[in-house]
């Protein structure tokens, strides 16, 4: 692996862009290859077997692109298929979006933590298991919120639709006395402000993209793999073109990004 | 083809069940094989190429199951891939969900018709073209309403979420003086009452499932293929299990239906 090789990032759609954007902000020298599996979106209500099949194919593609690290910027893929992804990645370091967040939550002062995520992530109990393993005293309350991904993918942020869906989900009885909430889907930081408002500022929202990218930095430092190029490249592969992806990727990375359709 | 062979019906998810339910009601002797491509749901924001690939695979599967007729109970598949589906079906009669509705609308007393559908259906202009071909005086106003399928698939019917999404979509300026509306997606009859309420009963909702099944009856009669068995069977194949599909299929067809997972 070479220092100036790209970092591979993947997700089912636009969600992983919240992580890619944070990589760009904190690591401006790094090149990124992003794979958005928009043909098979959303992953959140698919079976483990199906999620694993797609995730492994994407990992192999990113490995072929000579990525020096792979960020699984998708909670559903992480919670269902991380072992298979690591096997497919071989010697390439793999950073997932759950374990760094679980570490952070487990060792800071949280008592009762809420988690919202896709069905597949919640059903895997990946966050709960990871947090409990590190600190058994924390209470973790999980809720599947499957409508939030399509609301974001369809551009309904900051509308009565997002508000009523968020209000409905967050009025979940068991969330009454949580002190913090994990956005267990990389799409959700795109509606973070609306979530904070729904909780009237009383619940701390865990900043997952920042935590994940800090983990990535540490891994690259450890392996002496931080880039020193001054001209990073951003390449985006989509399994199917969607307007929402293209406009969001451009708003985060500029209009001149390279976009290519690539079937799995 | 034999009289008591099953009728094949397919859709990306639960939407086609509104058509299958109408087949069961009007043709109680008929056996049905339903294919729900829940692994690749939703079709509505995928490319023509992708939609055609899946639709053709499903058609070949239904042909192998010796179906005597195939109902494409998906507007997106109809509007993007009907020619390829017919080729794949060979001699088996294919009934789509657009042309019978277009015929009905074109020859009844409509002046300005609204259409709500998925992105892919709207972008194909299949309804508009079919209606205009038969009656060029009718005005057809089209609107893509992509959030309605996930709202229905996630069980948010009759909630503030469906209400705000429906209100937002139907307040579309060009819908102001329509006299009737086509629900251009087989999912939408599941929220027909809410749509009628949003229009305060002033807009006639076209009953697409009924029209489509009447077309099917006519085709089967013409070819002397109406079943005479008293023990119809209902078989459901899903490319991925989803709770919503299973519970809706059971509510329409009873708890003892046969359900099987089948990859494309």
Contacts between the chains, C-beta under 8 A, distances in Angstrom:
chain1	res1	chain2	res2	distance
A	39	B	40	7.9
A	39	B	46	6.5
A	39	B	50	5.7
A	40	B	39	7.9
A	40	B	40	6.9
A	45	B	153	7.9
A	45	B	242	5.8
A	46	B	39	6.5
A	46	B	240	5.5
A	47	B	240	5.3
A	47	B	241	6.5
A	50	B	39	5.7
A	50	B	240	5.8
A	146	B	150	7.7
A	146	B	154	5.1
A	147	B	150	6.0
A	147	B	151	6.7
A	147	B	154	4.8
A	147	B	156	6.1
A	147	B	161	6.9
A	150	B	146	7.7
A	150	B	147	6.0
A	150	B	150	3.8
A	151	B	147	6.7
A	153	B	45	7.9
A	154	B	146	5.1
A	154	B	147	4.9
A	156	B	147	6.2
A	156	B	165	7.6
A	159	B	164	7.6
A	159	B	168	6.7
A	160	B	164	4.1
A	160	B	167	7.8
A	160	B	168	6.9
A	161	B	147	6.8
A	161	B	161	6.6
A	161	B	164	4.8
A	161	B	165	4.8
A	161	B	168	6.2
A	163	B	164	7.8
A	164	B	159	7.6
A	164	B	160	4.1
A	164	B	161	4.8
A	164	B	163	7.7
A	164	B	164	5.0
A	165	B	156	7.6
A	165	B	161	4.8
A	167	B	160	7.8
A	168	B	159	6.7
A	168	B	160	6.9
A	168	B	161	6.2
A	240	B	46	5.6
A	240	B	47	5.3
A	240	B	50	5.7
A	241	B	47	6.5
A	242	B	45	5.8
